[in-house]
Amino acid sequence: MKAIGIHQYGDASQLVPLDLPEPEPGPHQVRVRVIASSVNPADIRARSVAPGPRRIERQFPLVLGYDFSGVVDAVGPDVGDLAVGDEVFGSPSLFGQGANAEQVVVDSRTIARKPAALSHEQAACLSLAGVTAWECLARAQPAASATVLITAGAGGVGHLQVQLARHLGLRVVATASRPESTALCRELGAAPVLDHATEDVGQACRSLTGGAGVAVAFDNAGGRALEQALDAVAPMGTVVSIVPTPVPVADRLFMKAASLIYHVMGAASMWRLDPHAQGRALAAVAALAAQGHVRPVVAATYPVRELGQAHRDIESGRTVGKIAIRVADGW
């Protein structure tokens, strides 16, 4: 089986062609012929040399790619609702082998049928980021018509979060800085869009909400974005972060009696608390995509042989929306 992956941690130059055995599905698993994948910050963290102890130890050679869209070509035991030939999309386990390969084996309970209205590239760009955006909103449970802050609103998770929040009837304040990022946030329904590089985001959010701050602040970038979320959140409010950023937060939240939630996509499935949780979230997002309420913005598509350049684009921090990887004929 053709794949592209790494033999050791390092920069994007470590991504090399691999020839691996064809994987076989086990209980609850299906094997998918991959047509498209995409790149997430999770790929970069998994590939890079970690500054300290790694959160997940990897086995080499390692195939990255935590999104896929493709066609089921083999079914393992105890899979009741999928068959060979079904078009599906989803996210491989963050603990295992990814989808930058001709085939990937995934837990059938964590994936969903591909919406017919989406191309395989669009579906691949919807899975991890879409589930993350959906689950963050579900965990925060903002009240109807509440004002929320979405940092990095034009990013992979952010641009989907803006759409989902607007669909739920929330008032969305987003942050961006470059003209194309600001324009996308506005197009998707965020108002206002604050320049995180030049504006006092916390003060702006307090001014917009009569002095209180936002009910929920979503940190999608870490670092300065988390600092701005902590400043912008209202007393008794909630900050939801998807980035493992070592920023002291207790003193910033204590006097507000505010809460911080760290969220990892599919955590309930990952830790075997609910094997169907990730699949349910993905199916909900797929239904909204089929109805036209949410759409992934695919800023660029690379053949899988140019995966290294796609990684470098993500590392630049200047991408808008998502980057798709064409696997099926991209070797």
Sequence and secondary structure as in RCSB ss.txt:
>XXXX:A:sequence
MKAIGIHQYGDASQLVPLDLPEPEPGPHQVRVRVIASSVNPADIRARSVAPGPRRIERQFPLVLGYDFSGVVDAV
GPDVGDLAVGDEVFGSPSLFGQGANAEQVVVDSRTIARKPAALSHEQAACLSLAGVTAWECLARAQPAASATVLI
TAGAGGVGHLQVQLARHLGLRVVATASRPESTALCRELGAAPVLDHATEDVGQACRSLTGGAGVAVAFDNAGGRA
LEQALDAVAPMGTVVSIVPTPVPVADRLFMKAASLIYHVMGAASMWRLDPHAQGRALAAVAALAAQGHVRPVVAA
TYPVRELGQAHRDIESGRTVGKIAIRVADGW
>XXXX:A:secstr
 EEEEESSS SGGG EEEE       TTEEEEEEEEEEE HHHHHHHS  SSS SS   SSEE    EEEEEEEE
 TT  S  TT EEEE   TTS  SSBSEEEEEGGG EE  TTS HHHHHHHHHHHHHHHHHHHHH   TT EEEE
SSTTSTTHHHHHHHHHHTT EEEEEE SHHHHHHHHHTT SSEEETTTS HHHHHHHHTTTS EEEEEESS THH
HHHHHHHEEEEEEEEE S      HHHHHTTT EEEE  TTHHHHTTS TTHHHHHHHHHHHHHHTTS    EEE
EEEGGGHHHHHHHHHTT   SEEEEE TT  
